[in-house]
Amino acid sequence: MKDHLFWLSDDQWAQIQPLLPTDVRGKPRVDDRRVISGILHVLKIGCRWVDLPPEYGPYIPRLRENLAEPPLRITLPLTR
């Protein structure tokens, strides 16, 4: 894991995970923790979606998943 990437801590993930849907039908969900960490990385660093490091998942599915879901409004400290 690269040091410059942002990953949710176990405590942060424990606060977010209960808010995510569990009864999703159709296409299997991607790794929610990886996707949300990628979203927070974009917000923290200010890069474009297309420039997001591949550790957060492939660009097209990541964009499609994020556009399909309503925005998740959570306030988390972005520093550890």
N, C-alpha and C positions, 0 to 999 in steps of 0.2 A: 504494500500500500504506500503510495507516494505521500510525502509529508505536506505538500501544498494543497492536497485535496481536503474538502470538508466532509466529515462523516459524523452523523448523529451519534452522540454517546448513548450508552445503554439507558441512562436515566431519561434523556430527552426522548428516546424511542418509546420508553414505557409510558410517557405522557401522551404521545401521538397515537400509538397503535390502537387504543380502544376507540378512537374517533373514526377509524377507517371502516368502510363497509365490509361485512363478512358474508353476505348472502348474494354474491355476485354470480350471475349466470353467464353462459357463453364462453368467450375466450378466457383462458386462465390468466389470473393477475400476474403481473411482473413483480419483481422484488420491490415492494413499496418503500422499504428503508433506503434502498439504493436510489430510487427515483426522487424521493423527498430530499435526500442528501444532495443530489444533483441540482434540484431546484434552489436549495439554500446556497449551494456553491455559486450558482449564477447570480443570485441576489447579493451575495457577499463580495464576489470578485468583480462582477459587472461585465462578464464575458457574454458573447452571443450564444444562443442554443447550439448552433452548428459547431462552435469552438469548444464545447464541453468535452472534457477528457473521456475517452472510451470506457474508463472504469465505472462510469455512471450508466452505461448501457448504450446500445446503438441509437443513433440520432432519430431516425424516422419513428420507430415504436415509441420512443420517449416523448416525442412531440405529439404523436397521435393520442397517446394515453393522457397526456396533460390537457389537451384540448377537449377531450371527451368528458372529463370530470369537471364539476363545478369547482371554483377556487376554494381551497382549504385555508381558512384564516386562523393561523396559530402564531402566537408571538413566542419566540424562543430566543434566548441569548445566543448570539452567533460566535461567542468565544468560549473557550473551555477553561 
